[in-house]
Amino acid sequence: MKVFAALWALLLIAASFSQTFSGPVGSDLPICCFKYSRQELPRDLIWRHYSTSTSCPRPAVV
């Protein structure tokens, strides 16, 4: 019975770690824009730009 209890405890611990480490890692989450502006920015203020992810509801340039 002690072996069964030890295995059960080990299984519960392993299951809790698998849920903890199964989330997204790094920059897997898309960066989406929810507010938009049509105002043109001066070119000397722009260092770089990129398009938002295709999984965003609306396309944008950041």
PDBQT receptor file of N, H, CA, C and O in Angstrom, charges set to zero:
ATOM      1  N   MET A   1       0.817  -1.198   0.000  1.00  0.00    +0.000 N 
ATOM      2  CA  MET A   1       0.000   0.000   0.000  1.00  0.00    +0.000 C 
ATOM      3  C   MET A   1       0.858   1.258   0.000  1.00  0.00    +0.000 C 
ATOM      4  O   MET A   1       0.485   2.266  -0.600  1.00  0.00    +0.000 OA
ATOM      5  N   LYS A   2       2.024   1.203   0.681  1.00  0.00    +0.000 N 
ATOM      6  H   LYS A   2       2.326   0.384   1.169  1.00  0.00    +0.000 HD
ATOM      7  CA  LYS A   2       2.909   2.360   0.715  1.00  0.00    +0.000 C 
ATOM      8  C   LYS A   2       3.458   2.670  -0.675  1.00  0.00    +0.000 C 
ATOM      9  O   LYS A   2       3.642   3.831  -1.041  1.00  0.00    +0.000 OA
ATOM     10  N   VAL A   3       3.715   1.611  -1.442  1.00  0.00    +0.000 N 
ATOM     11  H   VAL A   3       3.566   0.668  -1.144  1.00  0.00    +0.000 HD
ATOM     12  CA  VAL A   3       4.226   1.808  -2.799  1.00  0.00    +0.000 C 
ATOM     13  C   VAL A   3       3.168   2.498  -3.653  1.00  0.00    +0.000 C 
ATOM     14  O   VAL A   3       3.479   3.399  -4.432  1.00  0.00    +0.000 OA
ATOM     15  N   PHE A   4       1.925   2.073  -3.504  1.00  0.00    +0.000 N 
ATOM     16  H   PHE A   4       1.672   1.341  -2.872  1.00  0.00    +0.000 HD
ATOM     17  CA  PHE A   4       0.830   2.692  -4.251  1.00  0.00    +0.000 C 
ATOM     18  C   PHE A   4       0.693   4.169  -3.891  1.00  0.00    +0.000 C 
ATOM     19  O   PHE A   4       0.513   5.004  -4.778  1.00  0.00    +0.000 OA
ATOM     20  N   ALA A   5       0.775   4.500  -2.613  1.00  0.00    +0.000 N 
ATOM     21  H   ALA A   5       0.922   3.821  -1.893  1.00  0.00    +0.000 HD
ATOM     22  CA  ALA A   5       0.658   5.895  -2.170  1.00  0.00    +0.000 C 
ATOM     23  C   ALA A   5       1.820   6.731  -2.699  1.00  0.00    +0.000 C 
ATOM     24  O   ALA A   5       1.631   7.879  -3.101  1.00  0.00    +0.000 OA
ATOM     25  N   ALA A   6       3.014   6.156  -2.697  1.00  0.00    +0.000 N 
ATOM     26  H   ALA A   6       3.167   5.224  -2.371  1.00  0.00    +0.000 HD
ATOM     27  CA  ALA A   6       4.181   6.883  -3.208  1.00  0.00    +0.000 C 
ATOM     28  C   ALA A   6       4.056   7.123  -4.710  1.00  0.00    +0.000 C 
ATOM     29  O   ALA A   6       4.358   8.214  -5.195  1.00  0.00    +0.000 OA
ATOM     30  N   LEU A   7       3.614   6.111  -5.441  1.00  0.00    +0.000 N 
ATOM     31  H   LEU A   7       3.369   5.225  -5.047  1.00  0.00    +0.000 HD
ATOM     32  CA  LEU A   7       3.427   6.276  -6.886  1.00  0.00    +0.000 C 
ATOM     33  C   LEU A   7       2.327   7.289  -7.187  1.00  0.00    +0.000 C 
ATOM     34  O   LEU A   7       2.453   8.082  -8.120  1.00  0.00    +0.000 OA
ATOM     35  N   TRP A   8       1.263   7.270  -6.413  1.00  0.00    +0.000 N 
ATOM     36  H   TRP A   8       1.161   6.626  -5.655  1.00  0.00    +0.000 HD
ATOM     37  CA  TRP A   8       0.158   8.216  -6.597  1.00  0.00    +0.000 C 
ATOM     38  C   TRP A   8       0.638   9.649  -6.351  1.00  0.00    +0.000 C 
ATOM     39  O   TRP A   8       0.296  10.558  -7.108  1.00  0.00    +0.000 OA
ATOM     40  N   ALA A   9       1.425   9.848  -5.297  1.00  0.00    +0.000 N 
ATOM     41  H   ALA A   9       1.702   9.109  -4.683  1.00  0.00    +0.000 HD
ATOM     42  CA  ALA A   9       1.967  11.176  -4.999  1.00  0.00    +0.000 C 
ATOM     43  C   ALA A   9       2.903  11.640  -6.115  1.00  0.00    +0.000 C 
ATOM     44  O   ALA A   9       2.862  12.802  -6.519  1.00  0.00    +0.000 OA
ATOM     45  N   LEU A  10       3.735  10.743  -6.607  1.00  0.00    +0.000 N 
ATOM     46  H   LEU A  10       3.768   9.799  -6.280  1.00  0.00    +0.000 HD
ATOM     47  CA  LEU A  10       4.641  11.077  -7.705  1.00  0.00    +0.000 C 
ATOM     48  C   LEU A  10       3.869  11.443  -8.970  1.00  0.00    +0.000 C 
ATOM     49  O   LEU A  10       4.248  12.370  -9.685  1.00  0.00    +0.000 OA
ATOM     50  N   LEU A  11       2.802  10.726  -9.242  1.00  0.00    +0.000 N 
ATOM     51  H   LEU A  11       2.494   9.972  -8.661  1.00  0.00    +0.000 HD
ATOM     52  CA  LEU A  11       1.967  11.016 -10.405  1.00  0.00    +0.000 C 
ATOM     53  C   LEU A  11       1.314  12.395 -10.283  1.00  0.00    +0.000 C 
ATOM     54  O   LEU A  11       1.264  13.143 -11.260  1.00  0.00    +0.000 OA
ATOM     55  N   LEU A  12       0.822  12.731  -9.111  1.00  0.00    +0.000 N 
ATOM     56  H   LEU A  12       0.862  12.124  -8.317  1.00  0.00    +0.000 HD
ATOM     57  CA  LEU A  12       0.206  14.048  -8.899  1.00  0.00    +0.000 C 
ATOM     58  C   LEU A  12       1.220  15.175  -9.054  1.00  0.00    +0.000 C 
ATOM     59  O   LEU A  12       0.909  16.215  -9.636  1.00  0.00    +0.000 OA
ATOM     60  N   ILE A  13       2.418  14.977  -8.541  1.00  0.00    +0.000 N 
ATOM     61  H   ILE A  13       2.670  14.132  -8.068  1.00  0.00    +0.000 HD
ATOM     62  CA  ILE A  13       3.464  15.995  -8.682  1.00  0.00    +0.000 C 
ATOM     63  C   ILE A  13       3.844  16.166 -10.147  1.00  0.00    +0.000 C 
ATOM     64  O   ILE A  13       3.987  17.291 -10.625  1.00  0.00    +0.000 OA
ATOM     65  N   ALA A  14       4.006  15.057 -10.860  1.00  0.00    +0.000 N 
ATOM     66  H   ALA A  14       3.890  14.142 -10.472  1.00  0.00    +0.000 HD
ATOM     67  CA  ALA A  14       4.355  15.131 -12.281  1.00  0.00    +0.000 C 
ATOM     68  C   ALA A  14       3.253  15.814 -13.079  1.00  0.00    +0.000 C 
ATOM     69  O   ALA A  14       3.545  16.584 -13.994  1.00  0.00    +0.000 OA
ATOM     70  N   ALA A  15       2.007  15.549 -12.753  1.00  0.00    +0.000 N 
ATOM     71  H   ALA A  15       1.770  14.923 -12.010  1.00  0.00    +0.000 HD
ATOM     72  CA  ALA A  15       0.889  16.177 -13.466  1.00  0.00    +0.000 C 
ATOM     73  C   ALA A  15       0.853  17.678 -13.209  1.00  0.00    +0.000 C 
ATOM     74  O   ALA A  15       0.538  18.449 -14.115  1.00  0.00    +0.000 OA
ATOM     75  N   SER A  16       1.168  18.101 -12.002  1.00  0.00    +0.000 N 
ATOM     76  H   SER A  16       1.425  17.475 -11.266  1.00  0.00    +0.000 HD
ATOM     77  CA  SER A  16       1.149  19.541 -11.714  1.00  0.00    +0.000 C 
ATOM     78  C   SER A  16       2.275  20.253 -12.448  1.00  0.00    +0.000 C 
ATOM     79  O   SER A  16       2.086  21.384 -12.895  1.00  0.00    +0.000 OA
ATOM     80  N   PHE A  17       3.442  19.628 -12.589  1.00  0.00    +0.000 N 
ATOM     81  H   PHE A  17       3.596  18.709 -12.226  1.00  0.00    +0.000 HD
ATOM     82  CA  PHE A  17       4.529  20.254 -13.332  1.00  0.00    +0.000 C 
ATOM     83  C   PHE A  17       4.239  20.305 -14.823  1.00  0.00    +0.000 C 
ATOM     84  O   PHE A  17       4.642  21.257 -15.490  1.00  0.00    +0.000 OA
ATOM     85  N   SER A  18       3.557  19.317 -15.357  1.00  0.00    +0.000 N 
ATOM     86  H   SER A  18       3.230  18.543 -14.815  1.00  0.00    +0.000 HD
ATOM     87  CA  SER A  18       3.256  19.337 -16.787  1.00  0.00    +0.000 C 
ATOM     88  C   SER A  18       2.303  20.474 -17.121  1.00  0.00    +0.000 C 
ATOM     89  O   SER A  18       2.413  21.058 -18.199  1.00  0.00    +0.000 OA
ATOM     90  N   GLN A  19       1.375  20.806 -16.238  1.00  0.00    +0.000 N 
ATOM     91  H   GLN A  19       1.285  20.332 -15.362  1.00  0.00    +0.000 HD
ATOM     92  CA  GLN A  19       0.482  21.940 -16.457  1.00  0.00    +0.000 C 
ATOM     93  C   GLN A  19       1.224  23.258 -16.300  1.00  0.00    +0.000 C 
ATOM     94  O   GLN A  19       0.921  24.222 -17.002  1.00  0.00    +0.000 OA
ATOM     95  N   THR A  20       2.184  23.314 -15.399  1.00  0.00    +0.000 N 
ATOM     96  H   THR A  20       2.430  22.530 -14.829  1.00  0.00    +0.000 HD
ATOM     97  CA  THR A  20       2.938  24.539 -15.159  1.00  0.00    +0.000 C 
ATOM     98  C   THR A  20       3.799  24.891 -16.358  1.00  0.00    +0.000 C 
ATOM     99  O   THR A  20       3.883  26.061 -16.732  1.00  0.00    +0.000 OA
ATOM    100  N   PHE A  21       4.432  23.915 -16.960  1.00  0.00    +0.000 N 
ATOM    101  H   PHE A  21       4.363  22.965 -16.656  1.00  0.00    +0.000 HD
ATOM    102  CA  PHE A  21       5.371  24.174 -18.037  1.00  0.00    +0.000 C 
ATOM    103  C   PHE A  21       4.772  24.022 -19.426  1.00  0.00    +0.000 C 
ATOM    104  O   PHE A  21       5.515  24.041 -20.407  1.00  0.00    +0.000 OA
ATOM    105  N   SER A  22       3.473  23.872 -19.545  1.00  0.00    +0.000 N 
ATOM    106  H   SER A  22       2.870  23.856 -18.748  1.00  0.00    +0.000 HD
ATOM    107  CA  SER A  22       2.879  23.682 -20.862  1.00  0.00    +0.000 C 
ATOM    108  C   SER A  22       2.429  24.989 -21.497  1.00  0.00    +0.000 C 
ATOM    109  O   SER A  22       1.918  24.974 -22.617  1.00  0.00    +0.000 OA
ATOM    110  N   GLY A  23       2.599  26.109 -20.826  1.00  0.00    +0.000 N 
ATOM    111  H   GLY A  23       3.014  26.122 -19.916  1.00  0.00    +0.000 HD
ATOM    112  CA  GLY A  23       2.174  27.407 -21.350  1.00  0.00    +0.000 C 
ATOM    113  C   GLY A  23       3.097  27.900 -22.446  1.00  0.00    +0.000 C 
ATOM    114  O   GLY A  23       4.141  27.301 -22.703  1.00  0.00    +0.000 OA
ATOM    115  N   PRO A  24       2.713  28.998 -23.095  1.00  0.00    +0.000 N 
ATOM    116  CA  PRO A  24       3.536  29.551 -24.165  1.00  0.00    +0.000 C 
ATOM    117  C   PRO A  24       4.862  30.075 -23.624  1.00  0.00    +0.000 C 
ATOM    118  O   PRO A  24       4.941  30.573 -22.501  1.00  0.00    +0.000 OA
ATOM    119  N   VAL A  25       5.889  29.953 -24.440  1.00  0.00    +0.000 N 
ATOM    120  H   VAL A  25       5.825  29.549 -25.352  1.00  0.00    +0.000 HD
ATOM    121  CA  VAL A  25       7.226  30.374 -24.048  1.00  0.00    +0.000 C 
ATOM    122  C   VAL A  25       7.701  31.452 -25.006  1.00  0.00    +0.000 C 
ATOM    123  O   VAL A  25       7.485  31.347 -26.214  1.00  0.00    +0.000 OA
ATOM    124  N   GLY A  26       8.337  32.477 -24.487  1.00  0.00    +0.000 N 
ATOM    125  H   GLY A  26       8.512  32.562 -23.507  1.00  0.00    +0.000 HD
ATOM    126  CA  GLY A  26       8.923  33.502 -25.338  1.00  0.00    +0.000 C 
ATOM    127  C   GLY A  26       7.884  34.370 -26.001  1.00  0.00    +0.000 C 
ATOM    128  O   GLY A  26       6.889  34.762 -25.392  1.00  0.00    +0.000 OA
ATOM    129  N   SER A  27       8.134  34.662 -27.263  1.00  0.00    +0.000 N 
ATOM    130  H   SER A  27       8.943  34.343 -27.758  1.00  0.00    +0.000 HD
ATOM    131  CA  SER A  27       7.260  35.584 -27.983  1.00  0.00    +0.000 C 
ATOM    132  C   SER A  27       6.240  34.845 -28.844  1.00  0.00    +0.000 C 
ATOM    133  O   SER A  27       5.961  35.268 -29.966  1.00  0.00    +0.000 OA
ATOM    134  N   ASP A  28       5.682  33.749 -28.338  1.00  0.00    +0.000 N 
ATOM    135  H   ASP A  28       5.908  33.405 -27.427  1.00  0.00    +0.000 HD
ATOM    136  CA  ASP A  28       4.667  33.018 -29.087  1.00  0.00    +0.000 C 
ATOM    137  C   ASP A  28       3.341  33.763 -29.125  1.00  0.00    +0.000 C 
ATOM    138  O   ASP A  28       2.532  33.536 -30.025  1.00  0.00    +0.000 OA
ATOM    139  N   LEU A  29       3.109  34.636 -28.178  1.00  0.00    +0.000 N 
ATOM    140  H   LEU A  29       3.766  34.821 -27.447  1.00  0.00    +0.000 HD
ATOM    141  CA  LEU A  29       1.863  35.389 -28.137  1.00  0.00    +0.000 C 
ATOM    142  C   LEU A  29       1.907  36.518 -29.154  1.00  0.00    +0.000 C 
ATOM    143  O   LEU A  29       2.891  37.255 -29.214  1.00  0.00    +0.000 OA
ATOM    144  N   PRO A  30       0.858  36.665 -29.954  1.00  0.00    +0.000 N 
ATOM    145  CA  PRO A  30       0.875  37.735 -30.954  1.00  0.00    +0.000 C 
ATOM    146  C   PRO A  30       0.724  39.107 -30.310  1.00  0.00    +0.000 C 
ATOM    147  O   PRO A  30       0.028  39.260 -29.306  1.00  0.00    +0.000 OA
ATOM    148  N   ILE A  31       1.381  40.098 -30.897  1.00  0.00    +0.000 N 
ATOM    149  H   ILE A  31       1.946  39.973 -31.712  1.00  0.00    +0.000 HD
ATOM    150  CA  ILE A  31       1.230  41.485 -30.461  1.00  0.00    +0.000 C 
ATOM    151  C   ILE A  31       0.226  42.128 -31.398  1.00  0.00    +0.000 C 
ATOM    152  O   ILE A  31       0.495  42.294 -32.588  1.00  0.00    +0.000 OA
ATOM    153  N   CYS A  32      -0.929  42.491 -30.864  1.00  0.00    +0.000 N 
ATOM    154  H   CYS A  32      -1.147  42.357 -29.897  1.00  0.00    +0.000 HD
ATOM    155  CA  CYS A  32      -2.005  43.061 -31.670  1.00  0.00    +0.000 C 
ATOM    156  C   CYS A  32      -2.263  44.503 -31.258  1.00  0.00    +0.000 C 
ATOM    157  O   CYS A  32      -2.008  44.891 -30.119  1.00  0.00    +0.000 OA
ATOM    158  N   CYS A  33      -2.769  45.283 -32.192  1.00  0.00    +0.000 N 
ATOM    159  H   CYS A  33      -2.977  44.967 -33.118  1.00  0.00    +0.000 HD
ATOM    160  CA  CYS A  33      -3.140  46.675 -31.921  1.00  0.00    +0.000 C 
ATOM    161  C   CYS A  33      -4.645  46.746 -31.681  1.00  0.00    +0.000 C 
ATOM    162  O   CYS A  33      -5.428  46.123 -32.397  1.00  0.00    +0.000 OA
ATOM    163  N   PHE A  34      -5.035  47.505 -30.674  1.00  0.00    +0.000 N 
ATOM    164  H   PHE A  34      -4.399  48.012 -30.092  1.00  0.00    +0.000 HD
ATOM    165  CA  PHE A  34      -6.449  47.679 -30.378  1.00  0.00    +0.000 C 
ATOM    166  C   PHE A  34      -6.877  49.132 -30.521  1.00  0.00    +0.000 C 
ATOM    167  O   PHE A  34      -8.071  49.434 -30.532  1.00  0.00    +0.000 OA
ATOM    168  N   LYS A  35      -5.912  50.025 -30.630  1.00  0.00    +0.000 N 
ATOM    169  H   LYS A  35      -4.942  49.780 -30.621  1.00  0.00    +0.000 HD
ATOM    170  CA  LYS A  35      -6.181  51.435 -30.907  1.00  0.00    +0.000 C 
ATOM    171  C   LYS A  35      -5.381  51.816 -32.143  1.00  0.00    +0.000 C 
ATOM    172  O   LYS A  35      -4.219  51.433 -32.278  1.00  0.00    +0.000 OA
ATOM    173  N   TYR A  36      -5.997  52.563 -33.036  1.00  0.00    +0.000 N 
ATOM    174  H   TYR A  36      -6.941  52.874 -32.926  1.00  0.00    +0.000 HD
ATOM    175  CA  TYR A  36      -5.363  52.922 -34.293  1.00  0.00    +0.000 C 
ATOM    176  C   TYR A  36      -5.325  54.433 -34.443  1.00  0.00    +0.000 C 
ATOM    177  O   TYR A  36      -6.158  55.149 -33.887  1.00  0.00    +0.000 OA
ATOM    178  N   SER A  37      -4.339  54.910 -35.208  1.00  0.00    +0.000 N 
ATOM    179  H   SER A  37      -3.662  54.329 -35.659  1.00  0.00    +0.000 HD
ATOM    180  CA  SER A  37      -4.222  56.334 -35.500  1.00  0.00    +0.000 C 
ATOM    181  C   SER A  37      -3.866  56.490 -36.970  1.00  0.00    +0.000 C 
ATOM    182  O   SER A  37      -3.001  55.777 -37.480  1.00  0.00    +0.000 OA
ATOM    183  N   ARG A  38      -4.514  57.400 -37.641  1.00  0.00    +0.000 N 
ATOM    184  H   ARG A  38      -5.216  57.979 -37.227  1.00  0.00    +0.000 HD
ATOM    185  CA  ARG A  38      -4.205  57.667 -39.047  1.00  0.00    +0.000 C 
ATOM    186  C   ARG A  38      -3.228  58.836 -39.195  1.00  0.00    +0.000 C 
ATOM    187  O   ARG A  38      -2.849  59.200 -40.308  1.00  0.00    +0.000 OA
ATOM    188  N   GLN A  39      -2.832  59.411 -38.079  1.00  0.00    +0.000 N 
ATOM    189  H   GLN A  39      -3.140  59.115 -37.175  1.00  0.00    +0.000 HD
ATOM    190  CA  GLN A  39      -1.912  60.539 -38.109  1.00  0.00    +0.000 C 
ATOM    191  C   GLN A  39      -0.531  60.074 -38.569  1.00  0.00    +0.000 C 
ATOM    192  O   GLN A  39      -0.007  59.079 -38.068  1.00  0.00    +0.000 OA
ATOM    193  N   GLU A  40       0.048  60.791 -39.513  1.00  0.00    +0.000 N 
ATOM    194  H   GLU A  40      -0.378  61.599 -39.920  1.00  0.00    +0.000 HD
ATOM    195  CA  GLU A  40       1.355  60.432 -40.039  1.00  0.00    +0.000 C 
ATOM    196  C   GLU A  40       2.443  60.899 -39.072  1.00  0.00    +0.000 C 
ATOM    197  O   GLU A  40       2.404  62.024 -38.572  1.00  0.00    +0.000 OA
ATOM    198  N   LEU A  41       3.407  60.026 -38.817  1.00  0.00    +0.000 N 
ATOM    199  H   LEU A  41       3.438  59.112 -39.223  1.00  0.00    +0.000 HD
ATOM    200  CA  LEU A  41       4.510  60.354 -37.919  1.00  0.00    +0.000 C 
ATOM    201  C   LEU A  41       5.695  60.893 -38.712  1.00  0.00    +0.000 C 
ATOM    202  O   LEU A  41       5.916  60.465 -39.845  1.00  0.00    +0.000 OA
ATOM    203  N   PRO A  42       6.456  61.815 -38.150  1.00  0.00    +0.000 N 
ATOM    204  CA  PRO A  42       7.669  62.285 -38.823  1.00  0.00    +0.000 C 
ATOM    205  C   PRO A  42       8.672  61.141 -38.976  1.00  0.00    +0.000 C 
ATOM    206  O   PRO A  42       8.860  60.352 -38.050  1.00  0.00    +0.000 OA
ATOM    207  N   ARG A  43       9.305  61.051 -40.122  1.00  0.00    +0.000 N 
ATOM    208  H   ARG A  43       9.153  61.692 -40.874  1.00  0.00    +0.000 HD
ATOM    209  CA  ARG A  43      10.223  59.947 -40.404  1.00  0.00    +0.000 C 
ATOM    210  C   ARG A  43      11.407  59.894 -39.440  1.00  0.00    +0.000 C 
ATOM    211  O   ARG A  43      11.904  58.807 -39.146  1.00  0.00    +0.000 OA
ATOM    212  N   ASP A  44      11.867  61.033 -38.946  1.00  0.00    +0.000 N 
ATOM    213  H   ASP A  44      11.463  61.916 -39.184  1.00  0.00    +0.000 HD
ATOM    214  CA  ASP A  44      13.028  61.010 -38.057  1.00  0.00    +0.000 C 
ATOM    215  C   ASP A  44      12.696  60.444 -36.668  1.00  0.00    +0.000 C 
ATOM    216  O   ASP A  44      13.607  60.161 -35.891  1.00  0.00    +0.000 OA
ATOM    217  N   LEU A  45      11.419  60.278 -36.350  1.00  0.00    +0.000 N 
ATOM    218  H   LEU A  45      10.679  60.508 -36.982  1.00  0.00    +0.000 HD
ATOM    219  CA  LEU A  45      11.020  59.654 -35.086  1.00  0.00    +0.000 C 
ATOM    220  C   LEU A  45      10.916  58.136 -35.189  1.00  0.00    +0.000 C 
ATOM    221  O   LEU A  45      10.835  57.454 -34.167  1.00  0.00    +0.000 OA
ATOM    222  N   ILE A  46      10.917  57.607 -36.389  1.00  0.00    +0.000 N 
ATOM    223  H   ILE A  46      10.983  58.161 -37.219  1.00  0.00    +0.000 HD
ATOM    224  CA  ILE A  46      10.736  56.165 -36.603  1.00  0.00    +0.000 C 
ATOM    225  C   ILE A  46      12.099  55.498 -36.730  1.00  0.00    +0.000 C 
ATOM    226  O   ILE A  46      12.881  55.827 -37.622  1.00  0.00    +0.000 OA
ATOM    227  N   TRP A  47      12.376  54.563 -35.834  1.00  0.00    +0.000 N 
ATOM    228  H   TRP A  47      11.741  54.296 -35.109  1.00  0.00    +0.000 HD
ATOM    229  CA  TRP A  47      13.626  53.809 -35.899  1.00  0.00    +0.000 C 
ATOM    230  C   TRP A  47      13.434  52.505 -36.649  1.00  0.00    +0.000 C 
ATOM    231  O   TRP A  47      14.291  52.108 -37.438  1.00  0.00    +0.000 OA
ATOM    232  N   ARG A  48      12.317  51.839 -36.408  1.00  0.00    +0.000 N 
ATOM    233  H   ARG A  48      11.621  52.162 -35.767  1.00  0.00    +0.000 HD
ATOM    234  CA  ARG A  48      12.001  50.589 -37.105  1.00  0.00    +0.000 C 
ATOM    235  C   ARG A  48      10.497  50.393 -37.076  1.00  0.00    +0.000 C 
ATOM    236  O   ARG A  48       9.794  51.071 -36.327  1.00  0.00    +0.000 OA
ATOM    237  N   HIS A  49      10.002  49.476 -37.882  1.00  0.00    +0.000 N 
ATOM    238  H   HIS A  49      10.573  48.925 -38.491  1.00  0.00    +0.000 HD
ATOM    239  CA  HIS A  49       8.577  49.164 -37.903  1.00  0.00    +0.000 C 
ATOM    240  C   HIS A  49       8.391  47.692 -38.247  1.00  0.00    +0.000 C 
ATOM    241  O   HIS A  49       9.292  47.050 -38.787  1.00  0.00    +0.000 OA
ATOM    242  N   TYR A  50       7.207  47.165 -37.925  1.00  0.00    +0.000 N 
ATOM    243  H   TYR A  50       6.475  47.686 -37.487  1.00  0.00    +0.000 HD
ATOM    244  CA  TYR A  50       6.875  45.784 -38.264  1.00  0.00    +0.000 C 
ATOM    245  C   TYR A  50       5.365  45.648 -38.353  1.00  0.00    +0.000 C 
ATOM    246  O   TYR A  50       4.623  46.437 -37.768  1.00  0.00    +0.000 OA
ATOM    247  N   SER A  51       4.927  44.655 -39.079  1.00  0.00    +0.000 N 
ATOM    248  H   SER A  51       5.530  44.014 -39.554  1.00  0.00    +0.000 HD
ATOM    249  CA  SER A  51       3.497  44.359 -39.199  1.00  0.00    +0.000 C 
ATOM    250  C   SER A  51       3.074  43.462 -38.043  1.00  0.00    +0.000 C 
ATOM    251  O   SER A  51       3.858  42.646 -37.558  1.00  0.00    +0.000 OA
ATOM    252  N   THR A  52       1.843  43.619 -37.614  1.00  0.00    +0.000 N 
ATOM    253  H   THR A  52       1.206  44.282 -38.008  1.00  0.00    +0.000 HD
ATOM    254  CA  THR A  52       1.336  42.769 -36.542  1.00  0.00    +0.000 C 
ATOM    255  C   THR A  52       1.112  41.350 -37.061  1.00  0.00    +0.000 C 
ATOM    256  O   THR A  52       1.143  41.107 -38.268  1.00  0.00    +0.000 OA
ATOM    257  N   SER A  53       0.892  40.440 -36.156  1.00  0.00    +0.000 N 
ATOM    258  H   SER A  53       0.867  40.637 -35.176  1.00  0.00    +0.000 HD
ATOM    259  CA  SER A  53       0.708  39.033 -36.489  1.00  0.00    +0.000 C 
ATOM    260  C   SER A  53      -0.547  38.825 -37.337  1.00  0.00    +0.000 C 
ATOM    261  O   SER A  53      -1.507  39.589 -37.240  1.00  0.00    +0.000 OA
ATOM    262  N   THR A  54      -0.528  37.805 -38.151  1.00  0.00    +0.000 N 
ATOM    263  H   THR A  54       0.252  37.184 -38.231  1.00  0.00    +0.000 HD
ATOM    264  CA  THR A  54      -1.702  37.476 -38.963  1.00  0.00    +0.000 C 
ATOM    265  C   THR A  54      -2.839  36.921 -38.111  1.00  0.00    +0.000 C 
ATOM    266  O   THR A  54      -3.972  36.837 -38.584  1.00  0.00    +0.000 OA
ATOM    267  N   SER A  55      -2.561  36.543 -36.871  1.00  0.00    +0.000 N 
ATOM    268  H   SER A  55      -1.640  36.612 -36.487  1.00  0.00    +0.000 HD
ATOM    269  CA  SER A  55      -3.620  36.053 -35.991  1.00  0.00    +0.000 C 
ATOM    270  C   SER A  55      -4.351  37.186 -35.274  1.00  0.00    +0.000 C 
ATOM    271  O   SER A  55      -5.287  36.927 -34.517  1.00  0.00    +0.000 OA
ATOM    272  N   CYS A  56      -3.944  38.433 -35.496  1.00  0.00    +0.000 N 
ATOM    273  H   CYS A  56      -3.184  38.643 -36.110  1.00  0.00    +0.000 HD
ATOM    274  CA  CYS A  56      -4.640  39.580 -34.902  1.00  0.00    +0.000 C 
ATOM    275  C   CYS A  56      -5.946  39.839 -35.648  1.00  0.00    +0.000 C 
ATOM    276  O   CYS A  56      -6.048  39.528 -36.835  1.00  0.00    +0.000 OA
ATOM    277  N   PRO A  57      -6.947  40.404 -34.969  1.00  0.00    +0.000 N 
ATOM    278  CA  PRO A  57      -8.230  40.649 -35.622  1.00  0.00    +0.000 C 
ATOM    279  C   PRO A  57      -8.152  41.665 -36.760  1.00  0.00    +0.000 C 
ATOM    280  O   PRO A  57      -8.890  41.548 -37.738  1.00  0.00    +0.000 OA
ATOM    281  N   ARG A  58      -7.264  42.666 -36.649  1.00  0.00    +0.000 N 
ATOM    282  H   ARG A  58      -6.664  42.761 -35.854  1.00  0.00    +0.000 HD
ATOM    283  CA  ARG A  58      -7.101  43.670 -37.701  1.00  0.00    +0.000 C 
ATOM    284  C   ARG A  58      -5.618  43.879 -37.967  1.00  0.00    +0.000 C 
ATOM    285  O   ARG A  58      -4.830  43.931 -37.023  1.00  0.00    +0.000 OA
ATOM    286  N   PRO A  59      -5.220  44.000 -39.231  1.00  0.00    +0.000 N 
ATOM    287  CA  PRO A  59      -3.804  44.218 -39.528  1.00  0.00    +0.000 C 
ATOM    288  C   PRO A  59      -3.373  45.629 -39.138  1.00  0.00    +0.000 C 
ATOM    289  O   PRO A  59      -4.178  46.559 -39.137  1.00  0.00    +0.000 OA
ATOM    290  N   ALA A  60      -2.095  45.772 -38.808  1.00  0.00    +0.000 N 
ATOM    291  H   ALA A  60      -1.440  45.016 -38.809  1.00  0.00    +0.000 HD
ATOM    292  CA  ALA A  60      -1.558  47.085 -38.443  1.00  0.00    +0.000 C 
ATOM    293  C   ALA A  60      -0.048  47.086 -38.620  1.00  0.00    +0.000 C 
ATOM    294  O   ALA A  60       0.582  46.034 -38.726  1.00  0.00    +0.000 OA
ATOM    295  N   VAL A  61       0.517  48.280 -38.650  1.00  0.00    +0.000 N 
ATOM    296  H   VAL A  61       0.006  49.135 -38.564  1.00  0.00    +0.000 HD
ATOM    297  CA  VAL A  61       1.966  48.470 -38.671  1.00  0.00    +0.000 C 
ATOM    298  C   VAL A  61       2.331  49.175 -37.377  1.00  0.00    +0.000 C 
ATOM    299  O   VAL A  61       1.757  50.208 -37.034  1.00  0.00    +0.000 OA
ATOM    300  N   VAL A  62       3.283  48.612 -36.671  1.00  0.00    +0.000 N 
ATOM    301  H   VAL A  62       3.749  47.773 -36.950  1.00  0.00    +0.000 HD
ATOM    302  CA  VAL A  62       3.711  49.175 -35.386  1.00  0.00    +0.000 C 
ATOM    303  C   VAL A  62       5.050  49.847 -35.588  1.00  0.00    +0.000 C 
ATOM    304  O   VAL A  62       5.614  50.396 -34.642  1.00  0.00    +0.000 OA
TER     305      VAL A  62
